[in-house]
Amino acid sequence: MTKHLADKRKPTTGARVKHFLRLSRAKRETWHRSESAEGGSRLTQFLRIARGRLA
């Protein structure tokens, strides 16, 4: 019997890891939205409503 195609792969050069590390070292602004001034008050209001408290 011959080997399966997956068993005959050539060794990788690590290009995927290099690309991932390059992306992970990039500025975080590319991955996350910057918080607005109203973000804190929105969270406070959400938590208040979640706890069942009225204004």
Backbone as CSV, one residue per row, in Angstrom:
resi,resn,N_x,N_y,N_z,CA_x,CA_y,CA_z,C_x,C_y,C_z
1,MET,0.833,-1.195,0.000,0.000,0.000,0.000,0.868,1.245,0.000
2,THR,0.391,2.244,-0.679,1.134,3.501,-0.696,0.621,4.418,0.393
3,LYS,1.433,5.396,0.708,1.048,6.349,1.745,-0.011,7.310,1.214
4,HIS,-0.788,7.835,2.133,-1.796,8.839,1.794,-1.089,10.144,1.425
5,LEU,-1.754,10.977,0.620,-1.158,12.241,0.198,-0.767,13.122,1.382
6,ALA,-1.558,13.101,2.435,-1.257,13.924,3.608,0.026,13.465,4.295
7,ASP,0.393,12.195,4.127,1.604,11.677,4.741,2.846,11.965,3.910
8,LYS,2.688,12.471,2.702,3.814,12.727,1.804,4.138,14.217,1.677
9,ARG,3.558,15.040,2.552,3.768,16.481,2.434,5.227,16.859,2.647
10,LYS,5.611,17.948,1.979,6.934,18.509,2.197,6.911,19.290,3.505
11,PRO,8.028,19.403,4.188,8.060,20.189,5.422,7.754,21.659,5.134
12,THR,7.044,22.284,6.057,6.674,23.682,5.852,7.852,24.594,6.161
13,THR,7.765,25.817,5.639,8.829,26.804,5.864,8.494,27.743,7.010
14,GLY,7.307,27.585,7.603,6.919,28.451,8.706,6.326,29.761,8.242
15,ALA,5.878,29.848,7.003,5.342,31.097,6.476,4.076,31.522,7.204
16,ARG,3.234,30.560,7.563,2.006,30.904,8.282,2.312,31.503,9.644
17,VAL,3.271,30.913,10.333,3.642,31.420,11.656,4.236,32.815,11.527
18,LYS,5.093,33.026,10.537,5.698,34.341,10.322,4.621,35.392,10.051
19,HIS,3.655,35.034,9.216,2.582,35.968,8.887,1.731,36.271,10.117
20,PHE,1.412,35.241,10.905,0.627,35.442,12.120,1.363,36.357,13.095
21,LEU,2.639,36.134,13.294,3.408,36.967,14.210,3.490,38.405,13.726
22,ARG,3.608,38.594,12.408,3.636,39.948,11.863,2.315,40.659,12.145
23,LEU,1.201,39.947,11.987,-0.102,40.541,12.269,-0.290,40.816,13.762
24,SER,0.196,39.908,14.601,0.012,40.092,16.038,0.836,41.256,16.576
25,ARG,1.904,41.602,15.886,2.740,42.725,16.325,2.248,44.060,15.791
26,ALA,1.259,44.034,14.908,0.724,45.272,14.341,-0.015,46.053,15.418
27,LYS,-0.310,47.294,15.127,-1.034,48.126,16.078,-2.375,47.495,16.405
28,ARG,-2.791,47.633,17.651,-4.046,47.034,18.087,-5.244,47.732,17.479
29,GLU,-5.064,48.933,16.990,-6.186,49.672,16.411,-6.761,48.945,15.198
30,THR,-5.950,48.137,14.551,-6.450,47.404,13.386,-7.382,46.275,13.805
31,TRP,-7.263,45.815,15.053,-8.080,44.700,15.512,-9.258,45.151,16.358
32,HIS,-9.096,46.252,17.096,-10.121,46.677,18.028,-10.608,48.077,17.691
33,ARG,-11.869,48.296,17.968,-12.412,49.642,17.799,-11.936,50.509,18.943
34,SER,-11.704,51.768,18.656,-11.357,52.664,19.740,-12.634,53.011,20.508
35,GLU,-12.485,53.150,21.818,-13.655,53.407,22.640,-14.048,54.875,22.564
36,SER,-15.334,55.113,22.474,-15.822,56.483,22.449,-16.044,56.959,23.883
37,ALA,-16.323,58.233,24.030,-16.530,58.808,25.359,-17.788,58.242,26.011
38,GLU,-18.775,57.862,25.215,-20.019,57.362,25.783,-19.944,55.881,26.155
39,GLY,-18.839,55.226,25.854,-18.721,53.793,26.117,-18.877,53.435,27.578
40,GLY,-18.285,54.228,28.474,-18.376,53.947,29.898,-19.777,54.102,30.430
41,SER,-20.471,55.150,29.978,-21.839,55.360,30.463,-22.784,54.299,29.902
42,ARG,-22.536,53.850,28.686,-23.362,52.783,28.118,-23.219,51.507,28.926
43,LEU,-21.991,51.192,29.317,-21.761,49.998,30.112,-22.455,50.123,31.462
44,THR,-22.371,51.290,32.074,-23.033,51.518,33.356,-24.536,51.318,33.232
45,GLN,-25.137,51.869,32.184,-26.578,51.728,31.979,-26.953,50.271,31.705
46,PHE,-26.151,49.587,30.915,-26.430,48.182,30.620,-26.401,47.346,31.894
47,LEU,-25.385,47.566,32.723,-25.286,46.794,33.960,-26.435,47.116,34.907
48,ARG,-26.853,48.385,34.940,-27.975,48.776,35.783,-29.234,48.035,35.341
49,ILE,-29.488,48.000,34.039,-30.672,47.318,33.505,-30.566,45.810,33.749
50,ALA,-29.369,45.260,33.580,-29.176,43.835,33.781,-29.445,43.432,35.222
51,ARG,-29.167,44.326,36.155,-29.418,44.038,37.574,-30.871,44.258,37.965
52,GLY,-31.646,44.838,37.038,-33.064,45.040,37.284,-33.386,46.321,38.020
53,ARG,-32.465,47.258,38.057,-32.715,48.518,38.746,-33.307,49.531,37.778
54,LEU,-34.230,50.328,38.268,-34.834,51.381,37.460,-34.059,52.674,37.663
55,ALA,-34.195,53.583,36.719,-33.489,54.861,36.789,-33.982,55.727,37.912
